[in-house]
């Protein structure tokens, strides 16, 4: 599949950034950006969207 990467800007809490950095370091992922893409691919293909995004289950500590 051809790569169609886009540069985007969004806000995250500093603790989220620390989490991404820790994941990238622990699993020897080449960049924070790649770690985020891996997480997004997991959500898109394997995760239960209801469990993540429904109002009953949403776990955003900063919302």
N, CA, C and O atoms as a DFTB+ gen file, in Angstrom:
252 C
 N C O
     1  1       0.849      -1.175       0.000
     2  2       0.000       0.000       0.000
     3  2       0.895       1.240       0.000
     4  3       1.833       1.322       0.793
     5  1       0.618       2.203      -0.878
     6  2       1.427       3.423      -0.918
     7  2       1.241       4.239       0.365
     8  3       0.153       4.283       0.938
     9  1       2.303       4.868       0.792
    10  2       2.245       5.689       2.002
    11  2       1.722       7.065       1.644
    12  3       2.238       7.726       0.743
    13  1       0.700       7.486       2.354
    14  2       0.138       8.826       2.179
    15  2       0.155       9.515       3.535
    16  3      -0.894       9.821       4.101
    17  1       1.323       9.749       4.034
    18  2       1.446      10.359       5.352
    19  2       1.212      11.854       5.257
    20  3       1.645      12.515       4.312
    21  1       0.522      12.363       6.251
    22  2       0.241      13.784       6.352
    23  2       0.815      14.318       7.644
    24  3       0.808      13.628       8.663
    25  1       1.299      15.513       7.608
    26  2       1.698      16.189       8.838
    27  2       0.478      16.902       9.386
    28  3      -0.130      17.729       8.706
    29  1       0.123      16.574      10.626
    30  2      -1.009      17.228      11.263
    31  2      -0.573      17.743      12.630
    32  3       0.464      17.343      13.159
    33  1      -1.370      18.622      13.180
    34  2      -1.086      19.160      14.494
    35  2      -2.283      18.887      15.386
    36  3      -3.424      19.133      14.996
    37  1      -2.023      18.376      16.591
    38  2      -3.081      18.196      17.577
    39  2      -2.477      18.317      18.964
    40  3      -1.259      18.255      19.132
    41  1      -3.332      18.489      19.947
    42  2      -2.874      18.678      21.313
    43  2      -3.043      17.394      22.108
    44  3      -4.050      16.696      21.990
    45  1      -2.029      17.095      22.925
    46  2      -2.129      16.013      23.889
    47  2      -1.537      16.500      25.202
    48  3      -0.772      17.464      25.231
    49  1      -1.888      15.841      26.263
    50  2      -1.338      16.168      27.566
    51  2       0.105      15.654      27.640
    52  3       0.465      14.704      26.945
    53  1       0.905      16.269      28.465
    54  2       2.309      15.853      28.587
    55  2       2.428      14.402      29.057
    56  3       3.386      13.720      28.692
    57  1       1.483      13.921      29.852
    58  2       1.545      12.518      30.284
    59  2       1.295      11.567      29.114
    60  3       1.830      10.459      29.091
    61  1       0.483      11.995      28.140
    62  2       0.278      11.180      26.944
    63  2       1.570      11.101      26.130
    64  3       1.927      10.040      25.618
    65  1       2.250      12.213      26.020
    66  2       3.517      12.222      25.297
    67  2       4.530      11.306      25.986
    68  3       5.248      10.556      25.325
    69  1       4.582      11.372      27.302
    70  2       5.488      10.489      28.045
    71  2       5.153       9.021      27.773
    72  3       6.059       8.202      27.614
    73  1       3.887       8.687      27.718
    74  2       3.462       7.325      27.424
    75  2       3.943       6.896      26.044
    76  3       4.499       5.809      25.888
    77  1       3.732       7.742      25.049
    78  2       4.162       7.436      23.677
    79  2       5.682       7.265      23.631
    80  3       6.185       6.338      22.996
    81  1       6.399       8.147      24.293
    82  2       7.860       8.049      24.312
    83  2       8.325       6.762      24.985
    84  3       9.255       6.109      24.512
    85  1       7.677       6.401      26.089
    86  2       8.032       5.159      26.792
    87  2       7.764       3.934      25.925
    88  3       8.577       3.011      25.883
    89  1       6.628       3.924      25.233
    90  2       6.289       2.808      24.341
    91  2       7.332       2.696      23.234
    92  3       7.840       1.608      22.960
    93  1       7.650       3.821      22.601
    94  2       8.631       3.821      21.500
    95  2       9.983       3.303      21.980
    96  3      10.641       2.531      21.283
    97  1      10.390       3.726      23.160
    98  2      11.683       3.290      23.700
    99  2      11.654       1.798      24.043
   100  3      12.561       1.054      23.671
   101  1      10.610       1.368      24.754
   102  2      10.536      -0.029      25.195
   103  2      10.508      -1.016      24.031
   104  3      11.125      -2.080      24.092
   105  1       9.789      -0.654      22.975
   106  2       9.633      -1.571      21.847
   107  2      10.550      -1.226      20.668
   108  3      10.407      -1.767      19.572
   109  1      11.487      -0.319      20.920
   110  2      12.474       0.077      19.908
   111  2      11.798       0.524      18.606
   112  3      12.191       0.129      17.509
   113  1      10.775       1.356      18.769
   114  2      10.060       1.931      17.628
   115  2      10.814       3.192      17.216
   116  3      11.234       3.975      18.068
   117  1      10.980       3.381      15.937
   118  2      11.884       4.416      15.430
   119  2      11.469       5.850      15.744
   120  3      12.317       6.743      15.745
   121  1      10.185       6.092      16.012
   122  2       9.761       7.462      16.309
   123  2       8.448       7.452      17.082
   124  3       7.720       6.459      17.086
   125  1       8.164       8.559      17.726
   126  2       6.870       8.715      18.405
   127  2       5.734       8.660      17.394
   128  3       4.669       8.107      17.670
   129  1       5.970       9.234      16.232
   130  2       4.962       9.239      15.179
   131  2       4.577       7.810      14.780
   132  3       3.398       7.503      14.606
   133  1       5.569       6.955      14.639
   134  2       5.289       5.567      14.275
   135  2       4.529       4.859      15.397
   136  3       3.622       4.072      15.125
   137  1       4.885       5.128      16.643
   138  2       4.173       4.518      17.770
   139  2       2.693       4.910      17.734
   140  3       1.822       4.075      17.982
   141  1       2.417       6.150      17.433
   142  2       1.027       6.606      17.339
   143  2       0.322       5.929      16.173
   144  3      -0.837       5.535      16.304
   145  1       0.996       5.784      15.034
   146  2       0.387       5.098      13.887
   147  2       0.064       3.645      14.220
   148  3      -0.970       3.126      13.798
   149  1       0.944       2.986      14.977
   150  2       0.690       1.606      15.380
   151  2      -0.553       1.543      16.269
   152  3      -1.404       0.673      16.085
   153  1      -0.658       2.451      17.220
   154  2      -1.844       2.483      18.080
   155  2      -3.120       2.734      17.268
   156  3      -4.146       2.098      17.506
   157  1      -3.050       3.650      16.323
   158  2      -4.221       3.938      15.495
   159  2      -4.600       2.746      14.623
   160  3      -5.783       2.458      14.446
   161  1      -3.605       2.052      14.080
   162  2      -3.900       0.845      13.298
   163  2      -4.573      -0.210      14.156
   164  3      -5.500      -0.882      13.704
   165  1      -4.115      -0.360      15.387
   166  2      -4.739      -1.324      16.294
   167  2      -6.201      -0.963      16.538
   168  3      -7.080      -1.820      16.459
   169  1      -6.454       0.307      16.835
   170  2      -7.831       0.751      17.071
   171  2      -8.689       0.512      15.828
   172  3      -9.832       0.068      15.939
   173  1      -8.146       0.802      14.654
   174  2      -8.903       0.676      13.408
   175  2      -9.243      -0.773      13.084
   176  3     -10.305      -1.041      12.523
   177  1      -8.366      -1.711      13.424
   178  2      -8.560      -3.087      12.977
   179  2      -8.980      -4.061      14.066
   180  3      -9.761      -4.974      13.795
   181  1      -8.495      -3.899      15.272
   182  2      -8.658      -4.942      16.280
   183  2      -9.420      -4.541      17.533
   184  3      -9.924      -5.410      18.245
   185  1      -9.515      -3.275      17.814
   186  2     -10.126      -2.843      19.066
   187  2     -11.643      -2.774      18.948
   188  3     -12.196      -2.665      17.854
   189  1     -12.287      -2.838      20.080
   190  2     -13.737      -2.689      20.158
   191  2     -14.039      -1.197      20.313
   192  3     -13.856      -0.630      21.390
   193  1     -14.498      -0.571      19.239
   194  2     -14.734       0.879      19.247
   195  2     -15.716       1.295      20.338
   196  3     -15.536       2.340      20.963
   197  1     -16.751       0.490      20.573
   198  2     -17.714       0.814      21.624
   199  2     -17.009       0.874      22.975
   200  3     -17.249       1.781      23.772
   201  1     -16.148      -0.090      23.221
   202  2     -15.455      -0.131      24.501
   203  2     -14.567       1.092      24.687
   204  3     -14.368       1.544      25.815
   205  1     -14.043       1.621      23.620
   206  2     -13.148       2.773      23.714
   207  2     -13.908       4.098      23.741
   208  3     -13.597       4.975      24.548
   209  1     -14.909       4.249      22.859
   210  2     -15.474       5.575      22.603
   211  2     -16.875       5.831      23.148
   212  3     -17.328       6.975      23.121
   213  1     -17.573       4.822      23.638
   214  2     -18.919       5.090      24.146
   215  2     -18.837       5.948      25.402
   216  3     -17.859       5.888      26.147
   217  1     -19.870       6.739      25.626
   218  2     -19.882       7.629      26.797
   219  2     -19.761       6.842      28.094
   220  3     -19.195       7.333      29.071
   221  1     -20.294       5.615      28.105
   222  2     -20.243       4.797      29.306
   223  2     -18.828       4.325      29.633
   224  3     -18.518       4.046      30.791
   225  1     -17.977       4.235      28.626
   226  2     -16.650       3.668      28.827
   227  2     -15.498       4.647      28.606
   228  3     -14.350       4.318      28.905
   229  1     -15.778       5.830      28.093
   230  2     -14.702       6.757      27.737
   231  2     -13.833       7.058      28.945
   232  3     -14.334       7.338      30.034
   233  1     -12.543       6.997      28.741
   234  2     -11.609       7.158      29.843
   235  2     -10.681       8.355      29.696
   236  3      -9.578       8.351      30.242
   237  1     -11.104       9.356      28.982
   238  2     -10.252      10.545      28.844
   239  2     -10.163      11.257      30.198
   240  3     -11.144      11.805      30.700
   241  1      -8.977      11.231      30.759
   242  2      -8.781      11.839      32.094
   243  2      -8.752      13.352      32.018
   244  3      -8.782      14.013      33.055
   245  1      -8.694      13.920      30.823
   246  2      -8.504      15.355      30.691
   247  2      -9.687      16.059      30.018
   248  3      -9.621      17.259      29.750
   249  1     -10.753      15.329      29.748
   250  2     -11.903      15.921      29.065
   251  2     -12.870      16.566      30.047
   252  3     -13.895      17.112      29.636
